[in-house]
Amino acid sequence: MKKISIVIPAHNEEGNVALVHEKIKEVFSGLNNYDFEIIFVNDGSRDNTQQKLEELSEQFDEVKYIEFSRNFGHQPAVKAGMDHAHGNAVISMDGDLQHPPELIPEMIQKWEEGYDVVYTIRTYPKEISYFKRKTSDFFYKLLSHLSDVNLTKGGGSDFRLLDANAVEVMRNFNEDDLFLRGLTSWMGFKQTGIEFTAAERVAGESSYNLKKMIKFAFTGITAFSVKPLYIAAYLGFLFSGISVVGYALYVIYAFVAKTEISGWASLIMTIVFFGGLQLIILGIIGMYLGKIFKQVKERPNYIIKNKNF
């Protein structure tokens, strides 16, 4: 029998872990030729998630858990699960049931057809806010334009299946700022996508706020592209040229018209504008330097406090 490992990061998901286990077990009850394990990764939960996982693992042999020493983030949690999975294929999914377990048989079927990576293309129900849908679409369009990876619209979900060979490649990545969605696209292999509609969260509240979304966006862009550095340089040349030409024309006009060259307001506005532009450029450079600073320390992506396997 082939073994499928299911990796589920869990952060404050005490109300969901038992439900998602039940759903997955129900799905595999109809898949006679496959064994499965579920690896929950407790990413520094502050509720009773760990207690629930320990209770589940005592009742069901297929339930494994990894407990982090603190909250390291969603991407390191997925990476930790993959690092400890030994299935013929690994499926990563969220623990809030927005990723439907009912899609697993179709993912396995595509894998059996010869695909090494089966990613999912997420569509949103009407209940999801217009702002959420548009910001998500805009991010993936922007990432595709600014980097060397091409993420399909809606294809940035962490709900995917990876063949054991692809998982082995993923284990060897030692990047500090992980962006697994981009890495999956970047590393190649034979890939295909499956559409699904994101369900409503069953219990609890999402901790993925706007601030984390923006941080994640910057992580993705800077992890796969140096184009922002080129854009900063182009902006510098562009505005320097505009300022030289513009002020040269103004000086000539003032000389011909015999008007006094003065004006504190225009001077202050110019200083503020170019000062802001310089800060933006320095900020872009600083993000890349910060990534280098963290990478050269070679600290681990996560620290395991406890596990049951």
Secondary structure by P-SEA (a helix, b strand, c coil): cbbbbbbbbbccccccaaaaaaaaaaaacccccccbbbbbbbcccccaaaaaaaaaaaacccccbbbbcccccaaaaaaaaaaaccccbbbbbbccccccccaaaaaaaaaaacccbbbbbbbbcccccaaaaaaaaaaaaaaaaacccccccccccccccccaaaaaaaaacccccccaaaaaaaacccbbbbbbbbbccccccccccaaaaaaaaaaaaaaccaaaaaaaaaaaaaaaaaaaaaaaaaaaaaaaaccccccaaaaaaaaaaaaaaaaaaaaaaaaaaaaaaaaaacccccccccccc
